[in-house]
Amino acid sequence: MKAQIINYLNIATIALLFVCTLISLPAMADEQSSAACPKLLDHRLTSLQEDPVDLCQYSGRVILFVNTASYCGNTPQYAKLEKLYDELKPQGLTVIGFPANDFGEQEPGSNKEIAKFCKLTYNVKFPMMEKSSVKKESANPVFKQLIAETGEAPEWNFHKYLVSRDGYTVQSFPAMMQPDDPKFLQAVELLLKQQEKK
């Protein structure tokens, strides 16, 4: 009888340990994924289409963050950004747009209007976040970090921040620099090649 009770206790202990392990697995997975996600990408945002976006999904890719506007002299850069994204996406480049009305009030529309403009005018397929501010004082969390990392805040629409695959190297490029500028392309290609050597 005593042996039977001990067996029941052993089975109960094993079952309890198994249940505890199952409960802790999601928490462990969350900890591991958050450890693998660079601080710069550890943000949950909303897209222009009002879908949730976890920037951690872009870990391990070279990312180009750009503040955009629909009615600016630099707006045709959309076409060059889309071309760059289309050509280099397979190699590991992601372009992410952040519409902002901070400079010259050149992005007055709603998220829906901006999304429609981007699709119909430039057939933009790269990820676009919801409209927000990128100005130093009121910048969204991502741009706040980009400004802190580089010491350079956007002064106009289409300022570019290029982030390495590991999320630790950030380069800043002025709004007037075109996405097909040889100097800019060289910087992009250099970062894309970095992982190939590993």
Residue frames as a rotation matrix with the C-alpha (Angstrom) as fourth column:
MET 1
0.568 0.823 0.000 0.00
0.823 -0.568 0.000 0.00
0.000 0.000 -1.000 0.00
LYS 2
0.459 -0.489 -0.742 2.82
0.146 -0.782 0.606 2.38
-0.877 -0.386 -0.287 0.95
ALA 3
-0.602 -0.728 0.328 4.63
0.390 0.091 0.916 1.58
-0.697 0.680 0.229 -2.32
GLN 4
-0.123 0.677 0.725 1.42
0.987 0.010 0.159 2.30
0.100 0.736 -0.670 -4.26
ILE 5
0.791 0.395 -0.468 1.05
0.499 -0.858 0.121 5.70
-0.353 -0.329 -0.876 -2.57
ILE 6
-0.021 -0.898 -0.440 4.68
0.060 -0.441 0.896 6.53
-0.998 -0.007 0.064 -3.39
ASN 7
-0.624 -0.166 0.763 4.07
0.716 0.270 0.644 5.58
-0.313 0.949 -0.050 -7.06
TYR 8
0.399 0.861 0.314 0.98
0.910 -0.413 -0.024 7.81
0.109 0.296 -0.949 -7.19
LEU 9
0.677 -0.210 -0.705 3.00
0.209 -0.864 0.459 10.67
-0.705 -0.458 -0.541 -5.67
ASN 10
-0.433 -0.898 0.077 5.79
0.262 -0.043 0.964 10.17
-0.862 0.437 0.255 -8.21
ILE 11
-0.365 0.398 0.841 3.30
0.930 0.116 0.349 10.20
0.041 0.910 -0.413 -11.10
ALA 12
0.713 0.680 -0.171 1.62
0.697 -0.715 0.061 13.32
-0.080 -0.163 -0.983 -9.69
THR 13
0.297 -0.706 -0.643 5.02
0.131 -0.637 0.759 15.05
-0.946 -0.310 -0.097 -9.31
ILE 14
-0.673 -0.552 0.493 6.02
0.513 0.132 0.848 14.20
-0.533 0.823 0.195 -12.89
ALA 15
0.027 0.791 0.612 2.64
0.981 -0.138 0.135 15.42
0.191 0.597 -0.779 -14.18
LEU 16
0.775 0.247 -0.582 2.98
0.458 -0.854 0.248 18.65
-0.436 -0.458 -0.775 -12.21
LEU 17
-0.168 -0.930 -0.327 6.51
0.146 -0.352 0.925 19.22
-0.975 0.108 0.195 -13.56
PHE 18
-0.579 0.008 0.815 5.23
0.793 0.237 0.561 18.59
-0.189 0.971 -0.144 -17.10
VAL 19
0.491 0.848 0.201 2.39
0.862 -0.506 0.029 21.12
0.127 0.159 -0.979 -16.72
CYS 20
0.595 -0.336 -0.730 4.79
0.228 -0.800 0.555 23.71
-0.770 -0.496 -0.400 -15.23
THR 21
-0.522 -0.828 0.205 7.16
0.381 -0.011 0.925 23.21
-0.763 0.560 0.321 -18.17
LEU 22
-0.260 0.515 0.816 4.33
0.956 0.019 0.293 23.71
0.135 0.857 -0.498 -20.67
ILE 23
0.758 0.584 -0.291 3.23
0.636 -0.761 0.130 26.90
-0.146 -0.284 -0.948 -18.90
SER 24
0.391 -0.682 -0.618 6.76
0.069 -0.648 0.758 28.35
-0.918 -0.339 -0.206 -18.88
LEU 25
-0.184 -0.503 0.844 7.57
0.847 0.354 0.396 27.53
-0.498 0.788 0.361 -22.53
PRO 26
0.527 0.401 0.749 5.77
0.766 -0.607 -0.213 30.59
0.369 0.686 -0.627 -24.07
ALA 27
0.964 -0.191 -0.185 7.44
-0.048 -0.810 0.584 32.90
-0.261 -0.554 -0.790 -21.55
MET 28
0.130 -0.970 0.205 10.84
0.268 0.233 0.935 31.40
-0.955 -0.067 0.290 -22.38
ALA 29
-0.012 -0.051 0.999 10.14
0.994 0.112 0.018 31.79
-0.113 0.992 0.050 -26.11
ASP 30
0.872 0.388 0.297 9.19
0.413 -0.910 -0.024 35.44
0.261 0.144 -0.955 -25.55
GLU 31
0.704 -0.672 -0.231 12.40
-0.113 -0.427 0.897 36.07
-0.701 -0.606 -0.376 -23.63
GLN 32
-0.132 -0.788 0.602 14.50
0.596 0.422 0.683 34.44
-0.792 0.449 0.414 -26.36
SER 33
0.209 0.259 0.943 12.78
0.960 -0.241 -0.146 36.33
0.189 0.936 -0.298 -29.18
SER 34
0.985 0.157 0.066 13.11
0.140 -0.968 0.209 39.64
0.097 -0.197 -0.976 -27.33
ALA 35
0.394 -0.916 -0.073 16.80
0.034 -0.064 0.997 38.90
-0.919 -0.395 0.006 -26.68
ALA 36
-0.237 -0.464 0.854 17.26
0.836 0.350 0.423 38.22
-0.495 0.814 0.305 -30.42
CYS 37
0.525 0.528 0.668 15.49
0.787 -0.599 -0.145 41.46
0.323 0.602 -0.730 -31.35
PRO 38
-0.605 -0.785 0.129 17.74
0.690 -0.599 -0.406 44.55
0.396 -0.156 0.905 -31.34
LYS 39
-0.449 0.400 -0.799 16.54
0.627 -0.495 -0.601 47.39
-0.636 -0.771 -0.029 -29.10
LEU 40
-0.826 0.055 -0.562 16.01
-0.347 -0.834 0.429 49.61
-0.445 0.549 0.708 -32.14
LEU 41
-0.691 0.567 -0.448 13.47
-0.326 0.309 0.893 47.15
0.645 0.763 -0.028 -33.56
ASP 42
-0.778 0.372 -0.506 11.76
0.614 0.622 -0.487 46.28
0.134 -0.689 -0.712 -30.29
HIS 43
-0.785 0.552 -0.281 8.60
-0.437 -0.815 -0.380 48.25
-0.439 -0.175 0.881 -31.12
ARG 44
-0.455 0.757 0.469 4.98
0.820 0.562 -0.112 47.38
-0.348 0.333 -0.876 -31.84
LEU 45
-0.846 0.105 -0.523 3.55
-0.242 -0.949 0.201 49.87
-0.475 0.297 0.829 -34.32
THR 46
0.187 0.930 0.316 0.52
0.299 0.252 -0.920 50.27
-0.936 0.266 -0.231 -36.58
SER 47
-0.672 -0.423 0.608 0.62
0.669 0.005 0.743 50.27
-0.318 0.906 0.279 -40.37
LEU 48
-0.903 0.356 -0.242 -1.17
-0.423 -0.833 0.355 52.71
-0.075 0.423 0.903 -42.69
GLN 49
-0.379 0.780 -0.498 -3.83
-0.233 0.441 0.867 50.00
0.896 0.444 0.015 -43.09
GLU 50
0.117 0.369 0.922 -4.20
-0.942 -0.254 0.222 49.97
0.316 -0.894 0.318 -39.28
ASP 51
0.755 0.003 -0.656 -2.69
0.074 0.993 0.089 46.50
0.652 -0.116 0.750 -38.91
PRO 52
0.840 -0.507 0.194 -0.35
-0.301 -0.138 0.944 45.76
-0.452 -0.851 -0.268 -35.97
VAL 53
0.672 -0.706 -0.224 3.33
-0.089 0.223 -0.971 45.60
0.735 0.672 0.087 -36.93
ASP 54
0.857 -0.515 0.021 6.08
0.089 0.187 0.978 44.08
-0.507 -0.837 0.206 -34.80
LEU 55
0.682 -0.627 -0.377 9.39
-0.719 -0.481 -0.501 45.50
0.133 0.613 -0.779 -36.06
CYS 56
0.018 -0.680 0.733 11.22
-0.648 0.551 0.526 42.51
-0.761 -0.484 -0.431 -34.55
GLN 57
0.704 0.315 0.637 10.12
0.214 0.761 -0.613 40.56
-0.678 0.567 0.468 -37.64
TYR 58
0.929 -0.370 0.015 12.79
-0.126 -0.353 -0.927 42.51
0.348 0.859 -0.374 -39.57
SER 59
0.531 -0.772 0.349 15.67
-0.522 0.026 0.852 41.37
-0.667 -0.635 -0.389 -37.34
GLY 60
-0.011 -0.659 0.752 18.62
0.376 0.694 0.614 40.23
-0.926 0.289 0.241 -39.42
ARG 61
0.399 0.182 0.898 17.75
0.915 -0.143 -0.378 42.50
0.059 0.973 -0.224 -42.34
VAL 62
-0.840 -0.536 -0.080 19.26
0.531 -0.844 0.076 45.81
-0.109 0.021 0.994 -43.44
ILE 63
0.177 0.980 -0.092 16.56
0.959 -0.192 -0.209 48.40
-0.222 -0.051 -0.974 -42.82
LEU 64
-0.839 -0.308 0.449 16.07
0.433 -0.878 0.205 51.79
0.331 0.366 0.870 -44.44
PHE 65
-0.022 0.806 -0.592 13.81
0.892 -0.251 -0.376 54.04
-0.452 -0.536 -0.713 -42.37
VAL 66
-0.829 -0.198 0.524 12.45
0.473 -0.748 0.466 57.07
0.299 0.634 0.713 -44.27
ASN 67
-0.325 0.766 -0.554 10.09
0.373 -0.434 -0.820 59.87
-0.869 -0.473 -0.144 -43.22
THR 68
-0.714 0.103 0.693 7.79
0.700 0.062 0.712 60.53
0.030 0.993 -0.116 -46.17
ALA 69
-0.345 0.662 -0.665 5.28
-0.045 -0.720 -0.693 63.10
-0.937 -0.209 0.278 -47.45
SER 70
0.070 0.512 0.856 2.83
0.802 0.481 -0.353 63.11
-0.593 0.711 -0.377 -50.35
TYR 71
0.843 0.347 0.412 3.15
0.526 -0.695 -0.491 66.74
0.116 0.630 -0.768 -51.47
CYS 72
0.523 -0.773 -0.358 6.86
-0.073 -0.460 0.885 67.52
-0.849 -0.437 -0.297 -51.38
GLY 73
0.499 -0.456 -0.737 9.52
-0.866 -0.274 -0.418 68.19
-0.011 0.847 -0.532 -54.00
ASN 74
-0.598 -0.784 0.165 11.14
-0.793 0.609 0.019 64.97
-0.115 -0.120 -0.986 -52.74
THR 75
0.202 0.797 0.570 7.96
-0.652 0.543 -0.529 62.88
-0.731 -0.265 0.629 -53.14
PRO 76
0.676 0.028 -0.736 9.17
-0.673 0.432 -0.601 61.33
0.301 0.901 0.311 -56.46
GLN 77
-0.473 -0.862 0.183 11.77
-0.856 0.401 -0.325 59.55
0.207 -0.311 -0.928 -54.31
TYR 78
0.204 0.646 0.735 8.96
-0.684 0.632 -0.365 57.08
-0.701 -0.428 0.571 -53.60
ALA 79
0.898 0.168 -0.406 9.55
-0.432 0.506 -0.746 55.55
0.080 0.846 0.527 -57.05
LYS 80
0.082 -0.962 -0.262 13.28
-0.591 0.165 -0.790 55.14
0.803 0.219 -0.555 -56.43
LEU 81
-0.433 -0.159 0.887 12.70
-0.880 0.288 -0.378 53.73
-0.195 -0.944 -0.265 -52.93
GLU 82
0.567 0.728 0.386 10.24
-0.574 0.685 -0.448 51.18
-0.591 0.032 0.806 -54.33
LYS 83
0.733 -0.383 -0.562 12.71
-0.433 0.374 -0.820 50.20
0.525 0.844 0.109 -57.07
LEU 84
-0.324 -0.901 0.288 15.48
-0.779 0.082 -0.622 49.80
0.537 -0.426 -0.729 -54.49
TYR 85
-0.164 0.381 0.910 13.20
-0.819 0.461 -0.341 47.71
-0.550 -0.801 0.237 -52.26
ASP 86
0.816 0.567 -0.109 12.06
-0.509 0.617 -0.600 45.54
-0.273 0.545 0.793 -55.15
GLU 87
0.530 -0.687 -0.497 15.62
-0.431 0.287 -0.855 44.86
0.730 0.668 -0.145 -56.38
LEU 88
-0.458 -0.882 0.116 17.33
-0.489 0.141 -0.861 44.34
0.742 -0.451 -0.496 -53.03
LYS 89
0.328 0.671 0.665 14.59
-0.942 0.177 0.286 42.74
0.074 -0.720 0.690 -50.94
PRO 90
0.893 0.018 -0.451 15.82
-0.070 0.993 -0.098 39.22
0.446 0.119 0.887 -51.86
GLN 91
-0.037 -0.992 -0.123 19.30
0.258 0.110 -0.960 40.18
0.966 -0.067 0.252 -50.61
GLY 92
-0.193 0.013 -0.981 17.92
0.954 0.235 -0.185 41.33
0.229 -0.972 -0.058 -47.25
LEU 93
-0.983 -0.132 0.130 16.87
0.108 -0.979 -0.172 45.00
0.150 -0.155 0.976 -47.58
THR 94
-0.033 0.989 -0.145 13.62
0.997 0.042 0.061 46.31
0.067 -0.143 -0.988 -46.09
VAL 95
-0.836 -0.080 0.544 12.42
0.121 -0.992 0.041 49.88
0.536 0.100 0.838 -46.61
ILE 96
-0.178 0.800 -0.573 9.99
0.984 0.147 -0.102 51.24
0.003 -0.582 -0.813 -44.01
GLY 97
-0.527 0.056 0.848 8.18
0.305 -0.919 0.251 54.55
0.793 0.391 0.467 -44.57
PHE 98
-0.365 0.395 -0.843 6.93
0.880 -0.150 -0.451 56.87
-0.305 -0.906 -0.293 -41.83
PRO 99
-0.033 0.413 0.910 4.54
0.645 -0.687 0.335 59.54
0.764 0.598 -0.243 -43.19
ALA 100
-0.251 -0.085 -0.964 4.85
0.881 -0.433 -0.191 62.82
-0.401 -0.897 0.184 -41.26
ASN 101
0.546 0.532 0.648 3.30
0.725 -0.688 -0.046 66.26
0.421 0.495 -0.760 -41.58
ASP 102
0.412 -0.437 -0.799 6.19
0.739 -0.353 0.574 67.97
-0.533 -0.827 0.177 -39.77
PHE 103
-0.564 -0.767 -0.306 7.81
0.376 -0.568 0.732 69.83
-0.736 0.298 0.608 -42.64
GLY 104
-0.939 0.185 -0.290 5.85
-0.338 -0.652 0.679 72.35
-0.063 0.735 0.675 -44.68
GLU 105
-0.196 0.910 0.365 2.60
-0.450 0.247 -0.858 70.52
-0.871 -0.333 0.361 -43.77
GLN 106
-0.355 -0.064 -0.933 3.14
-0.934 0.064 0.352 68.38
0.038 0.996 -0.083 -46.87
GLU 107
-0.834 0.215 -0.509 1.41
0.142 0.974 0.179 65.28
0.534 0.077 -0.842 -45.48
PRO 108
-0.694 0.577 0.430 -2.03
-0.717 -0.608 -0.342 66.64
0.064 -0.546 0.835 -44.46
GLY 109
-0.044 0.788 -0.614 -4.09
-0.652 0.443 0.616 63.53
0.757 0.427 0.494 -45.31
SER 110
0.542 0.323 0.776 -5.42
-0.790 0.509 0.340 60.68
-0.285 -0.798 0.531 -43.19
ASN 111
-0.381 -0.669 0.638 -3.79
-0.415 0.741 0.528 57.25
-0.826 -0.064 -0.560 -43.11
LYS 112
0.233 0.583 0.778 -6.37
0.489 0.622 -0.612 56.02
-0.841 0.523 -0.140 -45.63
GLU 113
0.956 0.127 -0.265 -5.67
-0.123 -0.646 -0.754 58.93
-0.267 0.753 -0.602 -48.01
ILE 114
0.133 -0.983 -0.123 -1.88
-0.891 -0.173 0.420 58.44
-0.435 0.054 -0.899 -47.72
ALA 115
-0.311 -0.205 0.928 -2.20
-0.025 0.978 0.207 54.70
-0.950 0.041 -0.309 -48.39
LYS 116
0.633 0.638 0.439 -4.35
0.467 0.138 -0.873 55.38
-0.618 0.758 -0.210 -51.47
PHE 117
0.800 -0.397 -0.450 -1.88
-0.560 -0.763 -0.322 57.99
-0.216 0.510 -0.833 -52.77
CYS 118
-0.161 -0.946 0.281 1.12
-0.742 0.303 0.598 55.67
-0.651 -0.112 -0.751 -52.28
LYS 119
-0.164 0.180 0.970 -0.61
0.301 0.946 -0.124 52.78
-0.939 0.271 -0.209 -54.03
LEU 120
0.703 0.608 0.369 -2.12
0.519 -0.084 -0.850 54.68
-0.486 0.790 -0.375 -56.96
THR 121
0.883 -0.354 -0.308 0.72
-0.449 -0.829 -0.334 57.13
-0.137 0.433 -0.891 -57.63
TYR 122
0.011 -0.992 -0.123 3.86
-0.992 0.004 -0.123 55.09
0.122 0.123 -0.985 -56.95
ASN 123
0.619 0.322 -0.716 2.60
-0.319 0.937 0.146 51.52
0.718 0.138 0.682 -56.41
VAL 124
-0.271 -0.743 0.612 4.43
-0.867 -0.087 -0.490 51.43
0.417 -0.664 -0.621 -53.07
LYS 125
0.526 0.396 -0.753 4.73
-0.114 0.910 0.398 47.88
0.843 -0.123 0.524 -51.72
PHE 126
-0.558 -0.757 -0.339 7.28
0.283 0.210 -0.936 48.43
0.780 -0.618 0.097 -48.96
PRO 127
-0.047 0.596 -0.802 5.89
0.978 0.189 0.083 48.65
0.201 -0.781 -0.592 -45.41
MET 128
-0.467 0.011 0.884 4.38
0.013 -1.000 0.020 52.02
0.884 0.021 0.467 -44.44
MET 129
-0.683 0.198 -0.703 3.59
0.730 0.194 -0.655 52.90
0.007 -0.961 -0.277 -40.85
GLU 130
0.446 0.895 0.002 0.74
0.890 -0.444 0.101 55.11
0.092 -0.043 -0.995 -39.70
LYS 131
0.258 -0.273 0.927 1.21
0.223 -0.917 -0.332 58.88
0.940 0.292 -0.176 -39.83
SER 132
0.654 -0.124 -0.746 3.26
0.750 -0.021 0.661 60.21
-0.098 -0.992 0.079 -36.91
SER 133
0.922 -0.387 -0.007 5.80
-0.387 -0.921 -0.040 62.87
0.009 0.039 -0.999 -36.00
VAL 134
0.587 -0.803 -0.105 9.54
0.739 0.584 -0.337 62.54
0.332 0.121 0.936 -36.66
LYS 135
0.395 -0.409 0.823 10.56
-0.248 -0.910 -0.333 65.90
0.885 -0.072 -0.461 -35.17
LYS 136
-0.544 -0.808 -0.225 13.10
-0.010 0.274 -0.962 65.69
0.839 -0.521 -0.157 -32.38
GLU 137
-0.764 0.237 0.599 10.78
-0.642 -0.365 -0.675 66.88
0.059 -0.900 0.431 -29.59
SER 138
0.057 0.936 0.348 7.71
-0.833 0.237 -0.500 64.84
-0.550 -0.261 0.793 -30.59
ALA 139
-0.387 -0.305 -0.870 9.20
-0.847 0.490 0.205 61.99
0.364 0.817 -0.448 -32.63
ASN 140
0.772 0.588 -0.240 7.69
-0.499 0.795 0.344 58.52
0.393 -0.146 0.908 -32.60
PRO 141
0.760 -0.456 0.463 9.72
-0.303 0.381 0.873 55.98
-0.575 -0.804 0.151 -30.55
VAL 142
0.599 -0.542 0.589 11.63
0.755 0.628 -0.190 54.61
-0.267 0.558 0.785 -33.56
PHE 143
0.480 -0.409 0.776 12.75
0.421 -0.669 -0.613 58.00
0.770 0.621 -0.148 -34.84
LYS 144
0.874 -0.174 0.454 13.57
-0.472 -0.528 0.706 59.08
0.117 -0.831 -0.543 -31.27
GLN 145
0.642 -0.638 0.425 16.08
0.170 0.659 0.732 56.23
-0.748 -0.398 0.532 -31.13
LEU 146
0.481 -0.445 0.755 17.41
0.870 0.135 -0.475 56.88
0.110 0.885 0.452 -34.64
ILE 147
0.693 -0.177 0.699 18.01
-0.063 -0.981 -0.185 60.54
0.718 0.084 -0.691 -33.74
ALA 148
0.824 -0.376 0.424 19.71
-0.479 -0.064 0.875 59.53
-0.302 -0.924 -0.233 -30.47
GLU 149
0.610 -0.585 0.534 21.95
0.525 0.803 0.282 56.99
-0.594 0.109 0.797 -32.26
THR 150
0.209 -0.509 0.835 23.11
0.947 -0.109 -0.304 59.34
0.246 0.854 0.459 -35.03
GLY 151
-0.359 -0.267 -0.895 22.81
0.592 -0.806 0.003 62.77
-0.722 -0.528 0.447 -33.41
GLU 152
-0.986 0.042 -0.159 20.98
-0.151 -0.612 0.776 63.86
-0.065 0.790 0.610 -36.57
ALA 153
-0.253 0.965 0.072 17.27
0.256 0.138 -0.957 64.65
-0.933 -0.224 -0.282 -36.75
PRO 154
-0.159 0.269 0.950 15.33
0.987 0.070 0.146 64.93
-0.027 0.960 -0.277 -40.03
GLU 155
-0.678 -0.074 -0.731 15.28
0.148 -0.988 -0.037 68.49
-0.720 -0.133 0.681 -41.34
TRP 156
-0.340 0.605 -0.720 12.92
-0.918 -0.380 0.114 67.73
-0.205 0.700 0.684 -44.21
ASN 157
0.655 0.684 0.320 10.85
-0.553 0.723 -0.414 64.99
-0.515 0.094 0.852 -45.82
PHE 158
0.940 -0.210 -0.270 12.66
-0.029 0.738 -0.674 61.85
0.341 0.641 0.687 -47.00
HIS 159
0.078 -0.888 0.453 15.53
-0.993 -0.108 -0.040 61.85
0.085 -0.446 -0.891 -44.51
LYS 160
0.608 0.105 -0.787 17.06
-0.306 0.946 -0.111 58.35
0.732 0.308 0.607 -44.50
TYR 161
0.130 -0.563 0.816 18.42
-0.947 0.173 0.270 56.15
-0.294 -0.808 -0.511 -41.72
LEU 162
0.352 -0.128 -0.927 20.20
-0.520 0.797 -0.307 52.98
0.779 0.590 0.214 -42.76
VAL 163
0.356 -0.111 0.928 20.44
-0.895 0.244 0.372 50.27
-0.268 -0.963 -0.013 -40.09
SER 164
-0.564 -0.695 -0.446 22.73
-0.773 0.635 -0.013 47.23
0.292 0.337 -0.895 -40.17
ARG 165
-0.072 0.536 -0.841 21.47
-0.187 0.821 0.539 43.66
0.980 0.196 0.041 -39.89
ASP 166
-0.463 -0.165 -0.871 22.38
0.721 0.502 -0.478 43.43
0.516 -0.849 -0.113 -36.20
GLY 167
0.562 0.817 0.130 20.57
0.633 -0.526 0.568 46.71
0.532 -0.237 -0.813 -35.47
TYR 168
0.445 -0.442 -0.779 23.62
0.750 -0.292 0.594 48.38
-0.490 -0.848 0.202 -33.91
THR 169
-0.710 -0.700 -0.077 25.04
0.514 -0.590 0.623 50.47
-0.481 0.403 0.779 -36.76
VAL 170
0.464 0.884 0.057 22.92
0.746 -0.355 -0.563 53.42
-0.478 0.303 -0.825 -37.92
GLN 171
-0.744 -0.653 0.140 23.88
0.613 -0.583 0.534 55.80
-0.267 0.483 0.834 -40.73
SER 172
0.218 0.811 -0.542 22.05
0.433 -0.578 -0.691 59.03
-0.875 -0.084 -0.477 -41.49
PHE 173
-0.685 -0.369 0.628 21.54
0.719 -0.207 0.663 60.50
-0.115 0.906 0.407 -44.98
PRO 174
-0.749 0.365 -0.553 19.96
-0.167 -0.912 -0.376 63.89
-0.641 -0.190 0.743 -45.81
ALA 175
0.180 0.970 0.164 16.56
0.101 0.148 -0.984 64.25
-0.978 0.194 -0.071 -47.43
MET 176
0.526 0.036 -0.850 17.99
-0.722 -0.509 -0.469 65.58
-0.449 0.860 -0.242 -50.68
MET 177
-0.632 -0.775 0.009 20.19
-0.668 0.550 0.501 62.51
-0.393 0.311 -0.865 -51.20
GLN 178
0.196 0.731 -0.653 18.47
-0.954 0.297 0.047 60.36
0.228 0.614 0.756 -53.81
PRO 179
0.588 0.097 0.803 17.98
-0.469 0.850 0.240 56.63
-0.659 -0.518 0.545 -53.16
ASP 180
0.882 -0.295 0.367 19.97
0.467 0.649 -0.601 55.90
-0.060 0.702 0.710 -56.33
ASP 181
0.706 -0.701 0.100 22.89
-0.694 -0.713 -0.103 58.15
0.143 0.004 -0.990 -55.39
PRO 182
0.363 -0.616 -0.699 26.11
-0.092 0.723 -0.685 56.07
0.927 0.314 0.206 -55.84
LYS 183
-0.630 -0.618 0.471 27.34
-0.491 -0.154 -0.858 57.01
0.602 -0.771 -0.206 -52.35
PHE 184
-0.057 0.724 0.687 24.09
-0.974 0.110 -0.197 55.87
-0.219 -0.681 0.699 -50.79
LEU 185
0.778 0.360 -0.514 23.93
-0.530 0.815 -0.232 52.67
0.336 0.453 0.826 -52.84
GLN 186
-0.104 -0.919 -0.380 27.49
-0.247 0.394 -0.885 51.83
0.963 0.001 -0.269 -51.82
ALA 187
-0.639 -0.074 0.766 26.52
-0.759 -0.098 -0.643 52.12
0.123 -0.992 0.007 -48.13
VAL 188
0.420 0.880 0.222 23.49
-0.881 0.454 -0.132 49.85
-0.217 -0.140 0.966 -48.69
GLU 189
0.671 -0.180 -0.719 25.48
-0.348 0.780 -0.520 47.22
0.655 0.599 0.461 -50.59
LEU 190
-0.435 -0.890 0.135 28.22
-0.474 0.098 -0.875 47.22
0.766 -0.445 -0.465 -47.96
LEU 191
-0.420 0.356 0.835 25.71
-0.869 0.105 -0.483 46.42
-0.260 -0.929 0.265 -45.20
LEU 192
0.678 0.705 -0.209 23.99
-0.733 0.630 -0.255 43.75
-0.048 0.326 0.944 -47.30
LYS 193
0.348 -0.641 -0.684 27.33
-0.313 0.608 -0.730 41.98
0.884 0.468 0.011 -47.85
GLN 194
-0.241 -0.534 0.811 28.26
-0.915 -0.154 -0.373 41.98
0.324 -0.832 -0.451 -44.16
GLN 195
0.337 0.447 0.829 26.22
-0.750 0.660 -0.051 38.91
-0.570 -0.604 0.557 -43.31
GLU 196
0.893 -0.005 -0.451 27.44
-0.347 0.631 -0.694 37.00
0.288 0.776 0.561 -46.37
LYS 197
-0.052 -0.997 -0.058 30.90
-0.587 0.078 -0.806 36.90
0.808 -0.008 -0.589 -44.79
LYS 198
-0.151 0.029 0.988 29.58
-0.973 0.172 -0.153 35.34
-0.174 -0.985 0.003 -41.54
